[in-house]
Structures are given as C-alpha cells and as structure tokens.
Amino acid sequence: MKILLTGHKGYIGSALLERLMNLDYVDQVHCIDIQLGAEYDLLTYEQWPKDIDLVIHLAGRSGVRESIDDPAAYWINNVEASRRLFNRYTDARILYASSSSAAEPDLNPYAASKYCLEELAERHENTLGMRFHTVYSNTLRAGMFLDKLLNNKLEYVTRHHRDFVHLEDVLDAIEMLIERDYLTGILDIGTGHPVKVQDLAPDLPVRLNTPNERVWTCANTDRLTRLGWKPKYSIEKFLTFNNLDNIIQL
C-alpha cells in the first residue's frame, strides 16, 4: 500500500508516521505538510506522488482562539488546501482529520472550517472524516490545557465537559480505519466519557464567559466499538500516575 500523509510534522501526524513505517502492509509513505514557507507546502505543491492508494490528511490549522484572530488563514488552510488535495486524488481512499468542534460550526471560525471540510468531503467518494476530540499524551503541546495544568501555569478552569482521548488510542483507531476500507462518512474518535474540566483543577477560579467554545463534547463511539476498538487510557489515570519527570515538552 502506498500512502500519502499530510501534516506529518504535527502532533498526531509525527506519531502516526512512525507507526505507519512499522506496518507490514505499508510499502511507501509520502509526506507533505501545510506549513507556509515549508519545502513541501500543500497549498502550492505540484510534485504529487502517483498511484497513491490511501491519503491520510492531517494537515491544517487548529485552535479556537487563534481562528477568531485570523479566520481567513483557517479557511485557506483547512478548506482550500483540502479541496486541492481531494481534487487531485479522486480515485484514492481518503481519511481526513476533522474535529468535535464541527458539531457546532457557528461558534468560531475553526469549527466552521472543519464543518465546511466535511461538507466538501461529501462530494468525493470513499472519504472518512475523523472527528478527533481532545487528544493528549506525555508530549505536552505548549500553551494548551494540560501543559498549563501540569506546569502550574493554569490561571482558571471552565465548566466545560471535554472528551479527552490519548494519542495512542487515536493511533489505534486510525490503524483500524486504514484496514476497514469500506467505511465512509463521519466518525468520532474519543472515549465517549467526557470529564468536567473544573474537576481536574478544583481549587482554581472558574471562568464563566467563554462564548466561542463548546460547553459539552462527547464522542459517539458506537461505530468504533463495533469494530473492536476500545480506549486503553483515561485522563484521570493519566493525571494520577504521571508527573513532570516523564513528560515531554513540545
């Protein structure tokens, strides 16, 4: 199998690339990123690899607050770049990264861009959108919730509920979806067990004014469960048994 992976320098993509290289049925993995100024930019790239069997499209911009400041960048990177990719590989199977935010696209430009991406994908055969929920691991992303929490930099919490899913569970799900080439549509990747953010740091003040963010996120894991997938990690156990000695800063 020849695979084209976009976003191979990203949080999920870099870990997925390592796993793909160890799968017996993977013959080649071609990589393109979306970072502006990069050597291989998905927005301008023309040297498309041929005879691709599977596209795993993880490239794009993420982040709710950043999208409010620069909505045009999210449209260009998450919608227009994806359109270019989908139009090039009309005969290949495509797994693409969406987000739980797409369930409420009116809240912020990031959510809207992911919703439009899903609508775009519906025009193409054999595509499957992976709605990732809140992905975490021992590698902390700078400035994100867990980074601030574990480094005692978190100033407040919210009353939101979030479905935290470990990176290894996400990779297991993607590997399973690669092998189920008959699946199409949209599929949630999360645990199905949301956690109240306030409970993870109960001593901090609570911020109530968060108009651009979802109040509740919970993955519908029915399709993944029927395939035999089950999460191995929980955010509660992760925070209980991990400390900064085995955490990697990204």
For each residue, the residues with C-beta under 8 A, 3 or more apart:
1: 25 26 27 53 54
2: 27 28 30 49 51 52 53 54
3: 20 26 28 29 30 52 53 54 55 56
4: 29 30 31 32 49 52 54 55 56 89 92
5: 8 13 16 17 20 29 30 31 32 56 58
6: 13 31 32 33 34 42 55 56 57 58 59 85
7: 10 12 13 33 34 57 58 59 60 97
8: 5 13 14 16 17 31 32 33 58
9: 13 14 33 35 38
10: 7 13 14 33 58 59
11: 14 15 135 139 141 167 250
12: 7 15 16 58 97 132 135 167 170 171
13: 5 6 7 8 9 10 16 17 58 59
14: 8 9 10 11 17 18
15: 11 12 18 19 137 167 171
16: 5 8 12 13 19 20 56 58 171 174
17: 5 8 13 14 20 21 29 31
18: 14 15 21 22
19: 15 16 22 23 171 175
20: 3 5 16 17 23 26 29
21: 17 18 26 29
22: 18 19
23: 19 20 26 175
24:
25: 1
26: 1 3 20 21 23 29
27: 1 2
28: 2 3
29: 3 4 5 17 20 21 26
30: 2 3 4 5 49 52
31: 4 5 6 8 17 40
32: 4 5 6 8 40 41 42 45 59
33: 6 7 8 9 10 38 40 41 42 59
34: 6 7 38 41 42 43 59 60 61 77 81
35: 9 38 41
36: 41 43
37: 41
38: 9 33 34 35 41
39:
40: 31 32 33 45
41: 32 33 34 35 36 37 38 44 45
42: 6 32 33 34 45 59 81 84 85
43: 34 36 76 77 80 81 84
44: 41
45: 32 40 41 42 48
46:
47:
48: 45 88 89
49: 2 4 30 52
50:
51: 2
52: 2 3 4 30 49 55 89 92
53: 1 2 3 92 93
54: 1 2 3 4 92 93 94 95 178
55: 3 4 6 52 85 89 92 93 94 95 96
56: 3 4 5 6 16 94 95 96 174 178
57: 6 7 60 82 85 94 95 96 97
58: 5 6 7 8 10 12 13 16 96 97
59: 6 7 10 13 32 33 34 42 77 81
60: 7 34 57 77 78 81 82 97 113 117
61: 34 66 67 73 74 77 78 110 113
62: 99 110
63: 66 67 110
64: 67 68 101 107 108 110 111 212 213
65: 68 69 212
66: 61 63 69 70 110
67: 61 63 64 70 71 73 74 108 109 110 113
68: 64 65 71 108 109 212
69: 65 66
70: 66 67 73 74
71: 67 68 74 75 109
72: 75 76
73: 61 67 70 76 77
74: 61 67 70 71 77 78 79 109 110 112 113
75: 71 72 78 79 80 109 113 116
76: 43 72 73 79 80 81
77: 34 43 59 60 61 73 74 80 81 113
78: 60 61 74 75 81 82 110 113 114 116 117
79: 74 75 76 82 83 113 116 117 120
80: 43 75 76 77 83 84
81: 34 42 43 59 60 76 77 78 84 85
82: 57 60 78 79 85 86 96 117 120 121
83: 79 80 86 87 120
84: 42 43 80 81 87 88
85: 6 42 55 57 81 82 88 89 94
86: 82 83 89 90 94 120 121 123 124 127
87: 83 84 90
88: 48 84 85
89: 4 48 52 55 85 86 92 94
90: 86 87 124 125
91:
92: 4 52 53 54 55 89 126
93: 53 54 55 126 127 128 181
94: 54 55 56 57 85 86 89 121 124 126 127 128
95: 54 55 56 57 127 128 130 174 177 178
96: 55 56 57 58 82 117 121 127 128 129 130
97: 7 12 57 58 60 129 130 132
98: 102 114 117 118 129 130 131 132 186
99: 62 102 110 111 114 131 132
100: 103 131 132 133 134 163 188 190 214 217 219
101: 64 104 105 107 108 110 111 114 214
102: 98 99 105 111 114 115 117 118 131
103: 100 111 131 214 217
104: 101 107 111 214
105: 101 102 111 112 114 115 116
106: 111 112
107: 64 101 104 111 211 212 213 214
108: 64 67 68 101 111 112 212 213
109: 67 68 71 74 75 112 113
110: 61 62 63 64 66 67 74 78 99 101 113 114
111: 64 99 101 102 103 104 105 106 107 108 114 115 214
112: 74 105 106 108 109 115 116
113: 60 61 67 74 75 77 78 79 109 110 116 117
114: 78 98 99 101 102 105 110 111 117 118
115: 102 105 111 112 118 119
116: 75 78 79 105 112 113 119 120
117: 60 78 79 82 96 98 102 113 114 120 121 129
118: 98 102 114 115 121 122 129 186
119: 115 116 122 123
120: 79 82 83 86 116 117 123 124
121: 82 86 94 96 117 118 124 127 129
122: 118 119 127
123: 86 119 120
124: 86 90 94 120 121 127
125: 90 184
126: 92 93 94 181 184
127: 86 93 94 95 96 121 122 124 184
128: 93 94 95 96 177 183 184 185 186 187
129: 96 97 98 117 118 121 185 186 187
130: 95 96 97 98 173 174 177 187 189
131: 98 99 100 102 103 186 187 188 189 190 219
132: 12 97 98 99 100 135 165 170 189 190
133: 100 162 163 164 165 188 189 190 191 217 219
134: 100 145 162 163 164 165 190 217
135: 11 12 132 164 165 166 167 170
136: 146 164 165 166 167 235 238
137: 15 166 167 168
138: 242 246 247 248
139: 11 167 247 248 249 250
140: 144 146 147 150 151 247 248 249 250
141: 11 144 146 147 250
142: 147 249 250
143: 147 148
144: 140 141 147 148
145: 134 148 149 154 197
146: 136 140 141 149 150
147: 140 141 142 143 144 150 151 153 249
148: 143 144 145 151 153 154 155
149: 145 146 152 153 154 200 201 239
150: 140 146 147 239 242 243 244 247
151: 140 147 148 244
152: 149
153: 147 148 149
154: 145 148 149 157 201 204
155: 148 204 205
156: 204 205 206 207
157: 154 197 198 200 201 204 205 206 207
158: 197 198 206 207 208 210 213
159: 196 197 198 206 208 215
160: 196 197 210 213 214 215 216 217
161: 194 195 196 197 215 216 217 218
162: 133 134 194 195 197 217
163: 100 133 134 190 191 192 193 194 195 217 218 219
164: 133 134 135 136 190 191 195 234 235
165: 132 133 134 135 136 169 170 189 190 191 219 231 233
166: 135 136 137 169 170 231 232 233 235 238
167: 11 12 15 135 136 137 139 170 171
168: 137 171 172 232 233
169: 165 166 172 173 189 191 231 232 233
170: 12 132 135 165 166 167 173 174 189
171: 12 15 16 19 167 168 174 175
172: 168 169 175 176 229 232
173: 130 169 170 176 177 189 224 229
174: 16 56 95 130 170 171 177 178 189
175: 19 23 171 172 178 179
176: 172 173 179 180 224 227 228 229
177: 95 128 130 173 174 180 183 187
178: 54 56 95 174 175 181
179: 175 176
180: 176 177 183 227
181: 93 126 178
182:
183: 128 177 180 187 223
184: 125 126 127 128
185: 128 129
186: 98 118 128 129 131
187: 128 129 130 131 177 183 223 224
188: 100 131 133 219 220 221 223 224
189: 130 131 132 133 165 169 170 173 174 219 224
190: 100 131 132 133 134 163 164 165 217 218 219 221
191: 133 163 164 165 169 219 221 231 234
192: 163 218 219 220 221
193: 163 218 234
194: 161 162 163 216 217 218
195: 161 162 163 164 199 200 235 236
196: 159 160 161 199 200
197: 145 157 158 159 160 161 162 200 201
198: 157 158 159 201 202 206
199: 195 196 202
200: 149 157 195 196 197 235 239
201: 149 154 157 197 198 204
202: 198 199
203:
204: 154 155 156 157 201
205: 155 156 157
206: 156 157 158 159 198
207: 156 157 158 210
208: 158 159
209:
210: 158 160 207 213
211: 107
212: 64 65 68 107 108
213: 64 107 108 158 160 210
214: 100 101 103 104 107 111 160 217
215: 159 160 161
216: 160 161 194
217: 100 103 133 134 160 161 162 163 190 194 214
218: 161 163 190 192 193 194
219: 100 131 133 163 165 188 189 190 191 192
220: 188 192 223
221: 188 190 191 192 224 225 229
222: 225 226
223: 183 187 188 220 226 227
224: 173 176 187 188 189 221 227 229
225: 221 222 228 229 230
226: 222 223
227: 176 180 223 224
228: 176 225
229: 172 173 176 221 224 225
230: 225
231: 165 166 169 191 234
232: 166 168 169 172
233: 165 166 168 169 237 238
234: 164 191 193 231 237 238
235: 136 164 166 195 200 238 239
236: 195 239 240
237: 233 234 240 241
238: 136 166 233 234 235 241 242
239: 149 150 200 235 236 242
240: 236 237
241: 237 238
242: 138 150 238 239 246 247
243: 150 246 247
244: 150 151 247
245:
246: 138 242 243
247: 138 139 140 150 242 243 244
248: 138 139 140
249: 139 140 142 147
250: 11 139 140 141 142
